């Protein structure tokens, strides 16, 4: 079955360490996205990529980095510069075009202490 | 950052009753309005993507309407069932070169048997 796989489901890190969240899709979608959810907030866009080797900052990109070396993969690195990294992170993909819905992974809950 | 408002924030409904909730969005630069259902421990799932003023879409007992001129969409659930318990998210796409959607904070629906 086609879908989006995020790993790991739970991740614990010490403050000051970089951490990379994995996102893989086999839906053959061009566009991929990273969102962050915090309690009481809507999903906020961190980064998105419309095509391989290209990506754009979203609304809250500071302290994050991404790469898009393969169509199937869009890993997110949470760097030590991110001031409040503890959150739930969702990866999504879709066909290009504003009328195409997002397909989401199951998310990664990151806790930094 | 665009403002997408959903109301109410949470809602308790008796099984069998019908209910509805609202998504408000900017009425300018409209491209699309998405609705997603997010059940606990699952990934968000697309319900509808609406692009034209006056659009009405239906999936089983769930339907949605769209008014782009005044900037709102309603989601209706007829004869609520326990499996309808979820958070319902709307997301607005305004084009303008950015490919991300702006999400509301969601309406958390609880169906009481």
HADDOCK unambig.tbl for C-alpha pairs under 7 A between the chains (distance, minus, plus):
assign (segid A and resid 40 and name CA) (segid B and resid 105 and name CA) 6.77 0.50 0.50
assign (segid A and resid 41 and name CA) (segid B and resid 105 and name CA) 5.28 0.50 0.50
assign (segid A and resid 42 and name CA) (segid B and resid 103 and name CA) 5.58 0.50 0.50
assign (segid A and resid 42 and name CA) (segid B and resid 104 and name CA) 5.15 0.50 0.50
assign (segid A and resid 42 and name CA) (segid B and resid 105 and name CA) 3.79 0.50 0.50
assign (segid A and resid 42 and name CA) (segid B and resid 106 and name CA) 6.79 0.50 0.50
assign (segid A and resid 43 and name CA) (segid B and resid 103 and name CA) 5.70 0.50 0.50
assign (segid A and resid 45 and name CA) (segid B and resid 100 and name CA) 6.86 0.50 0.50
assign (segid A and resid 98 and name CA) (segid B and resid 31 and name CA) 6.86 0.50 0.50
assign (segid A and resid 98 and name CA) (segid B and resid 32 and name CA) 6.41 0.50 0.50
assign (segid A and resid 98 and name CA) (segid B and resid 93 and name CA) 6.93 0.50 0.50
assign (segid A and resid 99 and name CA) (segid B and resid 32 and name CA) 6.33 0.50 0.50
assign (segid A and resid 99 and name CA) (segid B and resid 49 and name CA) 6.11 0.50 0.50
assign (segid A and resid 99 and name CA) (segid B and resid 51 and name CA) 7.00 0.50 0.50
assign (segid A and resid 101 and name CA) (segid B and resid 46 and name CA) 6.18 0.50 0.50
assign (segid A and resid 101 and name CA) (segid B and resid 49 and name CA) 6.57 0.50 0.50
assign (segid A and resid 102 and name CA) (segid B and resid 46 and name CA) 6.86 0.50 0.50
assign (segid A and resid 103 and name CA) (segid B and resid 45 and name CA) 6.97 0.50 0.50
assign (segid A and resid 104 and name CA) (segid B and resid 43 and name CA) 5.83 0.50 0.50
assign (segid A and resid 104 and name CA) (segid B and resid 44 and name CA) 6.10 0.50 0.50
assign (segid A and resid 105 and name CA) (segid B and resid 43 and name CA) 5.87 0.50 0.50
assign (segid A and resid 106 and name CA) (segid B and resid 42 and name CA) 6.07 0.50 0.50
assign (segid A and resid 106 and name CA) (segid B and resid 43 and name CA) 4.73 0.50 0.50
